Amino acid sequence: MRLLKEFVRDPVGIGTVLPSSRYLAREMTSEIGLERAETVVEIGPGSGVFTSQILKMITSKAKFFVVELNPRIHEHLSEKYPNVKIYNESAENLPELIKKEKMNSVDVVVSSLPWVSFPPELQDKLMDAIYKTMTKGGRFSTYGYIHGKIMPRGHSIKKLLKSKFHTVDTSEIVWQNLPPAFVYKCKK
Ligand SMILES: C[S@@+](CC[C@H](N)C(=O)[O-])C[C@H]1O[C@@H](n2cnc3c(N)ncnc32)[C@H](O)[C@@H]1O
């Protein structure tokens, strides 16, 4: 209900009416080195389905923080995860945030940002900020819905990922998710 309400207020920023499934959470967090990462960041967590999965996978020594732009979602998540540092900021500010957290770079970034809703200039700005903060060899995972594959902004995000990252792998479609989705897993 929370995502649906926020979607009505801000369809571009939220990008979906339904939380992701546990199937998508597993695909988003598998084979990206979370188990051995020293520094992990999640951006655009929404309902927190991926946050819970990340917390299950990282070690107690890993440094982890979350960035959520929507103030009401931020408040809800701060109550749900009192032991996790959650910034009410845009992911564009990641370079400043990692300095605040005394991190040199981030080994794994898990993103739920609704790329297909964003104009190319914003896609560029966000991707620059993310890429800049990542460790060389670090991993980035992000998902899209199958219908986004045929949309021009879906093409532009794929092109952008391929132009920046050393490798970009695309998962099988997660049909159990509503809407069905796929994951891009990238290595810097
Ligand atoms: C598609 S929803 C996330 C859905 C999530 N996977 C779930 O299961 O609930 C996108 C989220 O990204 C957040 N967001 C949008 N733009 C952002 C930005 N620039 N920085 C950080 N978070 C942002 C939205 O507020 C929203 O919570």
The ligand as an SDF file (V2000), in Angstrom:
LIG
                    3D

 27 29  0  0  0  0  0  0  0  0999 V2000
   11.1130    0.8880   -7.9860 C   0  0  0  0  0  0  0  0  0  0  0  0
   11.0710    1.5640   -6.3560 S   0  0  0  0  0  0  0  0  0  0  0  0
   11.8960    0.3120   -5.4380 C   0  0  0  0  0  0  0  0  0  0  0  0
   11.0940   -0.9230   -5.3010 C   0  0  0  0  0  0  0  0  0  0  0  0
   11.8020   -1.9590   -4.4430 C   0  0  0  0  0  0  0  0  0  0  0  0
   12.5910   -2.8790   -5.2500 N   0  0  0  0  0  0  0  0  0  0  0  0
   10.7900   -2.7360   -3.6170 C   0  0  0  0  0  0  0  0  0  0  0  0
   10.8010   -3.9650   -3.6520 O   0  0  0  0  0  0  0  0  0  0  0  0
   10.0160   -2.1180   -2.9190 O   0  0  0  0  0  0  0  0  0  0  0  0
   12.3000    2.8170   -6.5440 C   0  0  0  0  0  0  0  0  0  0  0  0
   12.8070    3.4790   -5.2730 C   0  0  0  0  0  0  0  0  0  0  0  0
   13.8610    4.3760   -5.6100 O   0  0  0  0  0  0  0  0  0  0  0  0
   13.7340    5.5850   -4.8650 C   0  0  0  0  0  0  0  0  0  0  0  0
   14.4500    6.6450   -5.5920 N   0  0  0  0  0  0  0  0  0  0  0  0
   14.0850    7.2710   -6.7370 C   0  0  0  0  0  0  0  0  0  0  0  0
   15.0140    8.1500   -7.1140 N   0  0  0  0  0  0  0  0  0  0  0  0
   16.0310    8.0710   -6.1930 C   0  0  0  0  0  0  0  0  0  0  0  0
   17.2960    8.7200   -6.0530 C   0  0  0  0  0  0  0  0  0  0  0  0
   17.7090    9.6410   -6.9320 N   0  0  0  0  0  0  0  0  0  0  0  0
   18.0760    8.3780   -5.0190 N   0  0  0  0  0  0  0  0  0  0  0  0
   17.6740    7.4280   -4.1030 C   0  0  0  0  0  0  0  0  0  0  0  0
   16.4760    6.7930   -4.1740 N   0  0  0  0  0  0  0  0  0  0  0  0
   15.6730    7.1000   -5.2140 C   0  0  0  0  0  0  0  0  0  0  0  0
   12.2240    5.7750   -4.7990 C   0  0  0  0  0  0  0  0  0  0  0  0
   11.8450    6.6750   -3.7830 O   0  0  0  0  0  0  0  0  0  0  0  0
   11.7510    4.3340   -4.5630 C   0  0  0  0  0  0  0  0  0  0  0  0
   11.7650    4.0200   -3.1900 O   0  0  0  0  0  0  0  0  0  0  0  0
  1  2  1  0
  2  3  1  0
  2 10  1  0
  3  4  1  0
  4  5  1  0
  5  6  1  0
  5  7  1  0
  7  8  2  0
  7  9  1  0
 10 11  1  0
 11 12  1  0
 11 26  1  0
 12 13  1  0
 13 14  1  0
 13 24  1  0
 14 15  1  0
 14 23  1  0
 15 16  2  0
 16 17  1  0
 17 18  1  0
 17 23  2  0
 18 19  1  0
 18 20  2  0
 20 21  1  0
 21 22  2  0
 22 23  1  0
 24 25  1  0
 24 26  1  0
 26 27  1  0
M  CHG  2   2   1   9  -1
M  END
$$$$
